[in-house]
Amino acid sequence: MKVNSIISVLALSATAFASPQPKGHKHLPTTVIAGVEVVDTQIVRDAHALIAKFPNYLYFHCMRTWLLGAATINANATLKAEVDLEAHALGTILHDLGWDMSTDSPWVTHENRFEVDGALGAVSFIKSHKSYKPCYWNTARLERIFDGIALHGTVGIHPYKNVDSKWITASVGFDGVNFTPEEVPTASFNSVVAAYPKDDFQAGAIETFTWMAATKPDATYNTFVELFGTAYVPGYNATGHRSFDRITAGWNPQ
């Protein structure tokens, strides 16, 4: 074999090793929840057990996010073969760890916006799991999960990310308040919502965002949560903390 050929082969091998390899449905055990086929590895089961301890409005939201996303992915064979289904499961199940209002939560910080708390928490959960191996959960794979969670409260960026980050964020969007996503197959949507009802989701979300604005205001300025502070938290005032205020300070238009 020529030297150039050897170098090319080695380069390709290095690239393949460094890149996160999608774990498609053919490589992982599965189960069916609310009529939707999903990944059934131990780490996914343990993530499910973790969020099951949260109040139902949060637990059900995380489950709907996972299942609605999985159902939409399942409906497209090409997409299903491309998405890292285990990463998608963990990214969606754990995306709102930053909503944990329990005292001394291990997931919530005072300084980070809730999406970042969720992203850091998900990565921490994976790296502390008994099955964790750096060669399996490599840096690039973890980064895709982090980005998918961290971007879910920001509009307009995720459609241009990699397929895994994109579908974690998109799946969160499938479970919004006061709308039914067109992308999700109707039968799957109905079966998931029947199993995990949305009755108290709106009230729970408003309570949570208001709590964030009241307890960690610095992490809410310049985010959509700022609006909840302005509307519902006495004394909350974002003026002087916003990018707008810094940019326009001292400017006198002629």
N, C-alpha and C positions, 0 to 999 in steps of 0.2 A: 504494500500500500504506500502511495506517495506521501511525503511529509505534509503537503497541503491538505490531503484527504484526512490524514490522521488528526490534524489540527481542527478541521471542520467537524469531525465526529466528536472530538473532545468538547468543542464549544457547544455543540447541540446537546450533549449529555449534561454539561454544566447548566445550561439554560433550563432543561427539563427538570433537573434536580432542584433548582432555585425557585421555580414557579410552583404555585399551589396547584395541586392536581385535583380537579373536581371529583368528588366521590358520588358518582351517579347511583341511581336506584338499583342498578344491577349488582352493585358491590356492597350494599348495606342491608341489614335486616329491616323489615318494615312491619307496620301494624296499621289498623284502620281506626280512626277516631272521628266520630260524628260523620261517618260516611266518606272520609277523606283518607287516602293512603299517605302515611308519613313515615319518616325514618324512625327506627326503634333501637338505637344504640344505647348503651348504659349511660353515657354522658347526657344524652337527650332526655332519657327517663329521669335522671337526677335533676336536670334543669326544670323539668315539668314539676317534680316534687317540690322544688324550691319555691316556685311561684304559686303553687297550690296553697301555700301558707299565707298569702296576701289576702286582703279583703276581696270578695267576689267581683266587685266592679273592675278591679285591676287584674285579678287572675283571669277572669273571663275575657277581658280585652286582649291580654297577651296570647291566650289560646286562640281567640278568633283571628288575631293577626297571623299566627303561624298557620292555622288551618285554611284560612281564606287565601293566603299566599300560596300554600302548597296545592290547593285545589286548582288555582289558576295556572300554576306551573305544570301540574299533571295533565292539564287539557292540551298542552302543546308538547308533543314528543320531542321535537328538536330542542326546545328550551329545557325540558326536563333532563336531557342528556348533557346540557351545558352547565346547569347550576350545581354548585356544591350543596347538595341537599342537607347535609349534616350542619354545615355552616349556616345555611338559611334557617334551619330549625333553631339552633342556638341563638342566632342573631334576633330572631323574632320573639322567641319565648322570653328572652332576657332583656329585651330592648328597653323596658321601663323600670329597671331596678332603681332608677333615680326618682321614682314616684313613692318609694317606701317611706311612709310617714311615721314608722315605729320609732320609739325612743332609742337612741344610740344605734341607728341603722348602720350596718357595715358598708353600705353602698353609697350613702348620701354624704356629700361634702358641703361645706358652707360656701366654697369659692367657685365651684363648677356649675355650669348650667346643667339641667337634669339629663340632657341627652349625652353629655360627656360622662357624667356619673354612671349612666347605664352602660356606655361603651367600655369604660374602664372596669366596671363591675363584671361584665360578660367575659372580658379577657382574663381578669383575675380568677373568675370561676373556672374557666377552662384550664388555666395553668396550674390551679391548685387541685384539680380533679385527679383521682387515683390512676386514671387511665392516660394521663397526659404524657406525651412524648414529643420532644421538640422537633423530631424529624417528621412527625405526622401533623402536628399543629405548628407549622413553621411560621416565621415572622410575617411573610406575605399573606398567608391564610388568615392569621389573626388580625392583620391590618384590614382585610376586607370586611371582617365582622365589625371591627371598631368603626370603620367609616360608614358602614350601613346603618349602624345605630346612631352615631354622632350626627349624621346628616338628616335624621328623620324629622327634625323640627324646622328645617330650612328648605324653602321652596326653590326649585329651579336648578339645583346642582346634581342631584342623584341620577337623573336620566343619562348623564354623560359619564358616569362611573362604570367600573367593571360590572359584569353581569351579576356577581354575587352581592356586592354592595348595593347595586341598583335594586335588586329584588327583595332585599331585607327592608330597605326604605319604602319601596312601593307597597309591600305587604302591610306595613304599618298604616299606610294611607287607605287601604281597603276597609279599615275599621274606624272611620271617622264618625262624627256625630251628625245625625240628620241627613244622611244620604245613603243610597245603595250603589255600590261600585258596579259599573257596567262590565268591567273586565272579568269579574268572578262569575263562573257558571251559576245560573239561578238555582238549580237543585242543590248545589253544594252550599251556596250562601244560606239557603233556607234551613238545611240540615245543621249547619254550624251554629247559626243563631238560635235554633231551637234547643240545641244542646248547651249553649253558653249564651243566655239571653242578654240583651243590651239594656234592660229596663233601667238600671241605676248607673249606666255609664256616664251620661251627661252630668248628673249631679256629682258623681265621684270625680270626674275630670275637673270640673269647676272648683270643687273643694280642694283638690290637690294643687292646682295652679295658684289658687289664692293662698294656700299654705306656703308654697314656695316664695311667693312675693313677700309674705309677711316674715318668714324666717331666714331667708337668704336673698334679700333684695339685690345685692350687688351682682348676683348671678342671673338676675332676670332683666336688667336693663339691656336695651337693644335686642330683646327677643320678644316673641309674641306673648310671653307670660307677663311682660310689663303691662299689658292691657288689663289683665286681671287684677294686678296690684292697684292700678289707677282706679278701676271700677269698684273694688271690693275691700281694699285694705286702708283703714283710716291712717292718715299721715304719710302714706306712700307717695313719693314724688320723684319721678325719674329725671326731672329737669336738672341739668348740670352733670348728669352721668351719661348722657347719650352722645353718640358720635356726632349727631347734628349740633349739639351744644358746643362741643370742642371745635368743630370745624368752623362754626359761625361766630365764635367768640371774638370780639373786637372788630368785627367787620362792619363797616358803614357804607352801604351802597350809595352811590352818588345819584 
